[in-house]
Amino acid sequence: MPEIVVAILLCVAGLAVGGGVAGFFAFKAGVSHRKQTAEALIGSAEAEAEKIKHEAETAAEAIKKEKLLEAKDEIHRLRSESEKELKERRIDVQRQERRIQQKEESLDRKIDNYEKKEENIAKKQKEIDARLEDVENLKKGQFEMLERISGFTAEQAKEYLLQNLEEELVHEKALKVNEIETRLKDEADQKARDLISNAIQRCAADQVTETTVSVVPLPNDEMKGRIIGREGRNIRAIETLTGVDLIIDDTPEAITLSGFDPVRREIARIAVERLISDGRIHPARIEEMVEKARREVEATIKQEGERAVLETGLHGINPEIMKLLGRLRYRTSYGQNVLNHSMEVAFLSGIMASELGIDPVIARRAGLLHDIGKAVDHEVEGSHVEIGVDIARRYKESEAVIHAIQAHHGDVEAKTVVACLVQAADAISAARPGARRENLENYIKRLEKLEEVANEFDGVERSFAIQAGREIRIIVRPDVVSDDQMTLLARDIAKKIEASLDYPGQIKVNLIRENRAIDYAK
């Protein structure tokens, strides 16, 4: 094809240039030549294409035969594998069928055995029933014979036997109680001694003995007249503003401030000391000094409450409770500072709780707040326990803390370990030597009440309260109280003491006959 196009272009060019017949014939000769050349090339191409086609068909036929052979081989291989797998599965199925058949045969044999056993059991049950009937008849006959011989009916004999058994059990019960108590006391006393001694050794809080009066020293006796003032106006102003009585007597260079409210007494003491130091004593100045002293005491109360909370390692204490704790700084109980006592109880409770694996924070919190009611017990009706419970509930303390406050004097039964620890710590802090003072009249009354409780029991001849009321020795009548009954009587007396008396620490109940049975009221 390219040659034809070139010939045509040459003819056109020849016609354009030369023109005429010569150009035409030349063009025709060129076209004829190019046509022959093109036909020759076409024929050659067709022959080549035919050759290629033949070769391709030959190759395709060879490939087809090869693939057919491969496919037949693969089919044969897959058929062999399938037959092999099928054969293995058939063998496995036959094996499982044999196993199932063996199990069925075994179950059939067991079922036969069970049926035979059930038949034997049924036979034996019938024999047993028959024998039981014979035994029941024999028993009935023996009872009738025993009733005729003894002259007792069955109910009378039962009552007689129970009475004898009860007398024997008193002895057995006393022995068992002694055995158990001895073992438990050996274990519990040792553990308790370790815990309490460790807690006491680690807590050494100082105690300050205070009273309901404060003494203010004077530079000279002339100052007494200035404090009294013209017609007593100064002393009346001080007593009216502070609510404290001023006692001015013959005591040289000193006056006494008397008042039940320790906070008011402290305000009065500070105000009087500053008035004496300043020298200007008149109603207006007295009012100014009392107000300054009140603000100072309030600041001290706040600082003391924060100090108590900080030293005991607590957090989340309501600010109002902190103020009440600070007021305990000026509150005493039998001469013992209540704030220091509360901190000591908190430390002891926390230490013992840590030794027992209990949360020490809850124990310290309950110990610190157990006497919180004493901060306002002179202003609110009720015991300091009831007041403390109300305060704890008002400021959303936990039930564990509220229960410990409620139970620390035994008003309610202690139901938690924390409450028991606070009870123990409170008793330790209050009962240790030098911690508290008690007047002679209350001391004698407490001993007499202890002896009265013991004398109320039958069989008690005399009782003696000794060792400052920490032990009571009871002499029993041997014709009324036996050796076995002594242990039970000691426990009953101890329970009675626990229920009817308030006392620090524990009281040893010691019964004396031919031998002694000892118990403790805890």
URZI-V513870 format. One line per field, one symbol per residue. ss: DSSP state (h for helix, s for strand, l for the rest). psi: psi as a letter, one per 30 degrees, with the letter a starting at -180 (. if undefined). Layout:
ss = ???
psi = ???
This chain:
ss = lhhhhhhhhhhhhhhhhllhhhhhhhhhhhhhhhhhhhhhhhhhhhhhhhhhhhhhhhhhhhhhhhhhhhhhhhhhhhhhhhhhhhhhhhhhhhhhhhhhhhhhhhhhhhhhhhhhhhhhhhhhhhhhhhhhhhhhhhhhhhhhhhhhhhlllhhhhhhhhhhhhhhhhhhhhhhhhhhhhhhhhhhhhhhhhhhhhhhhhhllllllslllsssssllllhhhhhhhlhhhhhhhhhhhhhllsssllllllssssslllhhhhhhhhhhhhhhhhhllllhhhhhhhhhhhhhhhhhhhhhhhhhhhhhlllllllhhhhhhhhhhhhlssllsshhhhhhhhhhhhhhhhhhhlllhhhhhhhhhhllhhhhllllllllhhhhhhhhhhhllllhhhhhhhhhlllllllllhhhhhhhhhhhhhhhllllllllhhhhhhhhhhhhhhhhllllsssssssllllssssssllllllhhhhhhhhhhhhhhhhhhllllllsssssslllssssssl
psi = eeeeeeeeeeeeeeeeeelaeeeeeeeeeeeeeeeeeeeeeeeeeeeeeeeeeeeeeeeeeeeeeeeeeeeeeeeeeeeeeeeeeeeeeeeeeeeeeeeeeeeeeeeeeeeeeeeeeeeeeeeeeeeeeeeeeeeeeeeeeeeeeeeeefgkleeeeeeeeeeeeeeefeeeeeeeeeeeeeeeeeeeeeeeeeeeeeeeefjikkkkklaglkkjkkflfffeeeeelkggeeeeeeeeefgkkkjjagkkhklkkkkejfeeeeeeeeeeeeeeeefjjleeeeeeeeeeeeeeeeeeeeeeeeeeeeefhllgkkeeeeeeeefffgkljhfkkeeeeeeeeeeeeeeeeeeggljfeeeeeeeegfgffffgfffkkllfeeeeeeeeeeghlleeeeeeeegfggelkkfleeeeeeeeeeeeeffkkfelkkleeeeeeeeeeeeeeeffkkfkelkkklhhgfkkkkklkffekleefeeeeeeeeeeeeefflkllblkkjjkkbeakkklkj.
